[in-house]
Amino acid sequence: MEVIYSLIPAMIFLGLAMVVVLVWAIRRGQYEDLEGDAHRILHDDDDPNLPAEMRGQKRKAPRSDKVMPDADDD
């Protein structure tokens, strides 16, 4: 029974903290564009008419031609 006396205030505090985080996220605009990512995934990134920064081109990592020695090679 003593545990309940500490859990009730803890859960009230946790609930209030979550409400504060929700209000903060709403004010910061986290929920403004709910469908943007859903529509963005449908765009053709390979379209040659798109500017390079909009194509989503990934930079290729520099290729290393170094060969790592095997443990069996002596």
ABEGO torsion letter per residue (X at the ends): XAAAAAAAAAAAAAAAAAAAAAAAAAAAGAAABAAAAAAAAABBAABAABBAAAAGBBBBBBBBABBBBBAABX
